[in-house]
């Protein structure tokens, strides 16, 4: 079975690829939890 191609001759993305990209983007754009921000701040303070 041959992979589907676009008119430009490139391989078309599988159907699930867009959903996976949206999930990744939503996780990346979530705000940092306060507990993580506090931990990072404490680690930064000890490094000085």
Beta strands, then each sheet from edge to edge (+ up, - down):
end
